[in-house]
Amino acid sequence: MGGMNVGGVVKGGLVAGLVINVGEFILNGVVVAEAWAEVQAVLGIEQGAAEMSVYVIGGFLMGLVGVWLYAAARPRLGAGPATAVKMGLVVFALACLWPIATFMTMGLLPRSLFHVSLVWEIVEVPLAIVAGAWLYKEAEA
């Protein structure tokens, strides 16, 4: 058995990040765009290209971390979609559930936006990690 394939992590992570970014664009730019506009109006903020680039980079980082976790977990939990889903749920919990729940409890997000985002992302993130993991292969010995 070989070691972790860093190139495979990067390739799979970028694919997973792309899936996350497309999903987030559909969610936030279409499905809940009006709700986000209301939140921004209440908070008195505007989101421009600089802020959006942070979100895009974050999506790719989520994909890279998720596939890296998958690669690290493969020898212990086995290769395949079940392990990728588990690692996707870890990424979801840390990168989506915790921040959104924090913002909601501070009163910055309405419950409806919280619920829609969580339902969307609990599906989106594990699926993205499965897509990235599908491309990952262990390094040769």
Secondary structure, DSSP 8 states (H G I E B T S, - for coil): -----HHHHHHHHHHHHHHHHHHHHHIIIIITHHHHHHHHHHHT----HHHHHHHHHHHHHHHHHHHHHHHHHHHHH-SSHHHHHHHHHHHHIIIIIHHHHHHHHTTSS-HHHHHHHHHHHHHHHHHHHHHHHHH------
